[in-house]
Every structure is written in C-alpha cells, then in structure tokens.
Amino acid sequence: MMAVGNSVFDMVFYCWGLIAVASSVCMVFVTNPVHSVLYLILVYICSAAIMVMLQAEFIAIMLIVVYVGAIAILFLFVVMMLNVDFVEVEESYYDYIFLGGILLYLVFSQIGTIIFAQVKHFNYLERQQFSFIEVNIGSNMELLGYILYTEYSLHVIVSGIVLLVAMVGAIVLTLHHRVDLRRQDTFQQLGREYFNTVVNKKIVIN
C-alpha cells in the first residue's frame, strides 16, 4: 500500500481533487448544456482516478463504466438531440440565483456539519457491524466478488430479477403492434425448400 504521507502521492491526489472541483464548478456555471455534460464526464474521470489511488478499484470501475459509459453519454445524446435555445437559456440564467443560493447553502452546511463531526470525533452516524470473512484473497475486487456471491448471493439474484422485470415491463409498455407492417416470419423462412425458392431462368440478349 502506498503511504498517504508520501509527497508525490499527496501532490497527485490534490491535483486530481482540484481538477474535479474546478470541473464541477464549470459544470454548474456554463450555459451550454453540451459543455456542462463534458465537464461532468471530467468530474467522473477525476473521481475514478482518486478512487484508484485510494485502492477502491470497484468504485473507480463503476464510475467509468456506469456513469461515464452509460449515464453521462445518455445525457449528452439527449442534450444534443433536443433543440435547445441557448439565447433563452442565457436570459433565464439569473432567474434562479436565489433558489440556487439556498441549495448551495444547504449543501455546504451539510458538508461543514460532517467535517465538524469528524474533527470533534463525534459519532455522527451509527456504524453498522458487519461480519467479515477471513479469506486469502489479494485485491479488493476479488474480496468484493467473493462476498457478493457467497453471503449476499440471494440479494444479487433478486436484484437481477427486479431489473429483468423492469426491462420486460418497459418493452411491453412501449411496444405497439401495427397491422400495416410486413413482419419477418423466421420459421417460414427456415422451413422453405430449395426447389421452391430458387428458379433458373434463361436470359435472352437481343
């Protein structure tokens, strides 16, 4: 494990942190939605790099695969498909300063409360006691996979069934049958014979 007190480690860690904070600020204050999504992707990448440095590989992979590869790209496609009037967005930008200030105050007050509780060694949240398994597994990914598919295998199966039902429900709700469409009959195509499908004709050239 790399020592946290190492000067190079601290410098790289704080550089990624500063880039993440600057990107998050730019994500909020830019008026172009496409640029905002791009800054959001940069925030995810910086957060994943920080998680790798803290040896939390699973969270880093989830940030890249799930958030950058799926959610942020989906946001980008939706924003680019919508016909957004940027002039109207810039004009209505200052109408939400009061509400944004209230939300900003609430967020920073919560962060300050947590930091103050940690500094004063106050038990801010009741810690739940977990039963750890002593196994000879090297990385965090292997240990996490071992725990998920042994102790919590039922939870993984149930969550997979819930996602499958949600996917089938979304397909059923959005699927509309049309009579005027010529649909493909796979069994009829596979059941055809050679003599009924291929016809030899003689081409006459004048």
Secondary structure as GFF3:
##gff-version 3
##sequence-region A 1 206
A	DSSP	alpha_helix	7	29	.	.	.	ID=ss1
A	DSSP	alpha_helix	33	53	.	.	.	ID=ss2
A	DSSP	alpha_helix	57	62	.	.	.	ID=ss3
A	DSSP	pi_helix	63	72	.	.	.	ID=ss4
A	DSSP	alpha_helix	73	81	.	.	.	ID=ss5
A	DSSP	alpha_helix	86	91	.	.	.	ID=ss6
A	DSSP	three_ten_helix	93	96	.	.	.	ID=ss7
A	DSSP	alpha_helix	97	119	.	.	.	ID=ss8
A	DSSP	alpha_helix	140	148	.	.	.	ID=ss9
A	DSSP	alpha_helix	153	174	.	.	.	ID=ss10
A	DSSP	alpha_helix	186	190	.	.	.	ID=ss11
A	DSSP	alpha_helix	194	197	.	.	.	ID=ss12
###
